Amino acid sequence: QVQLVESGGGLVQAGGSLSLSCAASGPIFRIIMMGWYRQTPGNQRELVATITSGWITKYADTVKGRFTISMDNAKNTVALQMNSLKPEDTAVYYCNARIYTAPSRWDEYWGQGTQVTVSS
């Protein structure tokens, strides 16, 4: 079974920086895409940033220019560098991955979530 283990997050003042990391482990044949989503109470989970194995990135408009996503294909890890953080960035951040576990089978996986809190 593929597992995603997140690290990072925590409490930071507005204007500060935090980094998140996520490592995928298990029967990985090939990673299609990894990314980060976030969720606040009472709201749907929303996309923050994604990156494909070919390093094509996508960002939510609200984080463009402040957040940077990167992936290490050799280590099956994805990182999110968050700069100029705002109180509205406060949320639980979830790692997401779409992974082939066999040549013709892929599934979507989620991490357990990590809290990011930005104080004003």
N, C-alpha and C positions, 0 to 999 in steps of 0.2 A: 504494500500500500504506500502510495506517495504521501509524504508529509511535508508541510511547509512550516518552518520554525522562524518566527520573527524575533527581532531584538531591536533595542533602541526605544525611542519615545521618552515620555516623561513630561516634566513641567518646565516651562521656559517663559520668560517675559516677552511681551510684544517687541518685535524687532530682532529677536534672537534667532538662533539656528538650532536645528536638531537633525539627526540622521536616523533613518530606519534601514534595517537590513533584513533580508529574508533568504533562507537557504532551503532548497528543495532536496529531498533525499528519497531513496526508494528505487523501484524498478523504472528508471527513466531511460526511455529510448531516444527521445528528442523533445526538447522544449520548443513550443510554438511561440509562446508569449508569456511574459510575466508582468505584473503590475500591482498598483495599489489603489484601493478604494477606501472610502471613509463613511462613517455613519454617526449621526447624532440621534439622541433619543427622540422617537416619534417621527423620524424621517427615514426615507429609503436610503439604502447604500448608494453612494455616488462615486463615479470614476474620478480618480485623482490623476493618475498617469499610467501609461502602459508602454511596454517596449517589446519588440519582436526579437527573435533570435538574429535577425539581420539588422538590429539596432534602429529600427524605425520607431520613433516615439510619438506619443499622443498625450496631450495635456488638457486638463480642464481649463477653461478660460480664467477661472479664478486663481489658478496657481502659476500660469504662464509667466516666465521671467523670474520667478521666485524659487520654484522647485526644479530639481534635476533628477531624472531617473537614469540609472545605468545598470548594465547586466554583465556578469562574468559567465560566459558560456561554459568555460572549463570547470568552474566551481558550482555551477547551477545556482547562482545567487543573484538577487536583485537588490539594489539599494535606492533609497530616496533621500536626497539631500534637500532639506527644507530651510530656506533662508527668508529673512524679513517676515517672520511669522506674525500672524494677526490673531486676535481672539477668535475670530470666526473660523480659524483653522482647527479649533478645538474639536476633537472627535476621536472615535476609535478607528484606527487605521488597520485595514486588512490586506494581507498579501494575497494575491490571486495568481494562478498559473494555469495555462492550458498545455498539457503534456501528453505526448505519445508514450504509452507504456509498451507498445508493440508497433510493428510497422503499419498496421491498419486500425489501431484503436487509440483514441485520445479521449481524455476526460478533463474536467475543470476541477481545480482544487482551491481550497481556502485555508489561510492560516487562522490562528485562534484570535487574532486581534491584539493590538497594543494601543494603549491610551496616550494621546497627545493632548496636553493642556497648555494653552497660551493665556497667560494672565495679562490684564491691561494695566 
